[in-house]
Amino acid sequence: MPTPTGAEPRLLAAQAAAVVLDQGQSLDADLAQRVAAVENARDRALTRRLVHVLMRDWPAANALVGLLLTRKPARRDRLVHFILALALAELREGREPPRAVVHAAVEAARLGRLRHLSGLVNAVLRNFLRARDEFLAKLPDDPVHRFGYPGWLIERLQDDWPDDWESVLAAGNASPPLWLRVNRRHWTPATAAAALGEAGFECALSRHVPDALRLAHRAAIRRLPGFDAGGLSVQDAAAQLTLEYLRPEPGQRVLDACAAPGGKAAHVLERADVDLTAVDLDAGRLERTAETLGRLGLAASLVLGDAARPEAWWDGRLYDRILIDAPCSATGVIRRHPDIRWLRRSGDIDPLVELQQRMLDALWPLLKPGGILVYVTCSILKAENVRQASRFLELHADARAIEHAHLPGRAQDYGRQILPGDAGMDGFYHVAFERLHAG
Ligand SMILES: C[S@@+](CC[C@H](N)C(=O)[O-])C[C@H]1O[C@@H](n2cnc3c(N)ncnc32)[C@H](O)[C@@H]1O
């Protein structure tokens, strides 16, 4: 049974938001743990939805709390700030009746051992509802408060995408669809779609991405026919597009240099019998790669190592294909991870660009002449994408960027960019370089 007042999801969402916004920690692990303790599936889903609502409306909700609270709560009562901000974000969203939102927030305060502040929560929210328009008029009329992103990121997007930045910000606030990858070793997309349809899961084949199916409605993944047997995986269609750039062929030696948790490595192995080396710097994430491949009955050599220092792990034999799915700002997947916008800082971008450059330069000599290196990010910042590709081509006379005019995405000087929401996909950048034969 869901809790009658909705207090528990509000409390958990406020606590999770505090972890991101006060402690600068990522939402994924924390929220998964909190939600796992909730008995009711609807409350679990509601908790997740509410955290997203607050992440997307944080600047305005936070400013409203500042306007409405005459005195700052004591440090030990800091959670009340997030309970109020969440309720204000919900009231601005307008999905639930205002009385229910106020009641749930008051009960959340009680449940969170803030009984002594439950009267304050009630008074503050009623005060807001009485003079809603006056309070809203006091909010700055700027993109930060309109779209709910930090100013530095908005400025970068305005520079990079002068015609699209508003739709990019709006897409980052929308609910993403659920994309599945069909395991070609198991069945075809058409047979998978038919099985899903028969089991009552409406879905559509992608027009652009050969192995991708888009579910019409959210569903518990484990209930999908074929999931447990390894016939399906969850993966955005833009991530799946990587295979169309890499085009692995049977018998080839393939290096996946930033492999964890193994989504693209699994896709490579589902498509072709290759000799795959999967490298990652993070031991915990490499373990998840083993789990990903194990579930699908696939195998690769897993290597704990630094992609920018191959001398420590490389066996000296050249590769036919190299995939660099680089660590990046993840600004293309904010719709799935709304905390990214608050966790990333403007100062993070230059070090990421520098790391990506070091990986590209260090791994290029490991590619056979005639081989293909694919560089991918889930970023929408040009510094990590097309500018990275231009720099690479300037430095490496034996590299040529391959054109992929038939693939979806916005053509850049080199490579193609998908912006979040384009054909329902996450924001991704892909470029493929061929290594030219000498002379
Ligand atoms: C975008 S994720 C890769 C996602 C993965 N390819 C997939 O499809 O599931 C980037 C990965 O790069 C890894 N990484 C970061 N710095 C690295 C380095 N110097 N060498 C190798 N891997 C690194 C991170 O641990 C992270 O797992």
The ligand as an SDF file (V2000), in Angstrom:
LIG
                    3D

 27 29  0  0  0  0  0  0  0  0999 V2000
   31.2370    7.0580  -20.4520 C   0  0  0  0  0  0  0  0  0  0  0  0
   31.7880    5.8920  -19.3010 S   0  0  0  0  0  0  0  0  0  0  0  0
   31.8990    4.4370  -20.2870 C   0  0  0  0  0  0  0  0  0  0  0  0
   30.5760    3.7450  -20.5430 C   0  0  0  0  0  0  0  0  0  0  0  0
   30.7470    2.3870  -21.1980 C   0  0  0  0  0  0  0  0  0  0  0  0
   31.5420    2.4570  -22.4090 N   0  0  0  0  0  0  0  0  0  0  0  0
   29.4100    1.7400  -21.5200 C   0  0  0  0  0  0  0  0  0  0  0  0
   28.9600    1.8190  -22.6650 O   0  0  0  0  0  0  0  0  0  0  0  0
   28.8290    1.1330  -20.6130 O   0  0  0  0  0  0  0  0  0  0  0  0
   33.4590    6.3470  -19.1070 C   0  0  0  0  0  0  0  0  0  0  0  0
   34.3030    5.3500  -18.3420 C   0  0  0  0  0  0  0  0  0  0  0  0
   35.6440    5.8020  -18.4000 O   0  0  0  0  0  0  0  0  0  0  0  0
   36.2980    5.3540  -17.2390 C   0  0  0  0  0  0  0  0  0  0  0  0
   37.5550    6.1060  -17.1180 N   0  0  0  0  0  0  0  0  0  0  0  0
   37.7650    7.3400  -16.6330 C   0  0  0  0  0  0  0  0  0  0  0  0
   39.0620    7.6740  -16.7320 N   0  0  0  0  0  0  0  0  0  0  0  0
   39.6940    6.6140  -17.3070 C   0  0  0  0  0  0  0  0  0  0  0  0
   41.0440    6.3330  -17.6700 C   0  0  0  0  0  0  0  0  0  0  0  0
   42.0140    7.2350  -17.4750 N   0  0  0  0  0  0  0  0  0  0  0  0
   41.2990    5.1420  -18.2250 N   0  0  0  0  0  0  0  0  0  0  0  0
   40.3410    4.2100  -18.4240 C   0  0  0  0  0  0  0  0  0  0  0  0
   39.0530    4.4240  -18.0900 N   0  0  0  0  0  0  0  0  0  0  0  0
   38.7310    5.6110  -17.5430 C   0  0  0  0  0  0  0  0  0  0  0  0
   35.2720    5.5740  -16.1440 C   0  0  0  0  0  0  0  0  0  0  0  0
   35.5470    4.7600  -15.0260 O   0  0  0  0  0  0  0  0  0  0  0  0
   33.9770    5.2070  -16.8660 C   0  0  0  0  0  0  0  0  0  0  0  0
   33.6460    3.8720  -16.5750 O   0  0  0  0  0  0  0  0  0  0  0  0
  1  2  1  0
  2  3  1  0
  2 10  1  0
  3  4  1  0
  4  5  1  0
  5  6  1  0
  5  7  1  0
  7  8  2  0
  7  9  1  0
 10 11  1  0
 11 12  1  0
 11 26  1  0
 12 13  1  0
 13 14  1  0
 13 24  1  0
 14 15  1  0
 14 23  1  0
 15 16  2  0
 16 17  1  0
 17 18  1  0
 17 23  2  0
 18 19  1  0
 18 20  2  0
 20 21  1  0
 21 22  2  0
 22 23  1  0
 24 25  1  0
 24 26  1  0
 26 27  1  0
M  CHG  2   2   1   9  -1
M  END
$$$$
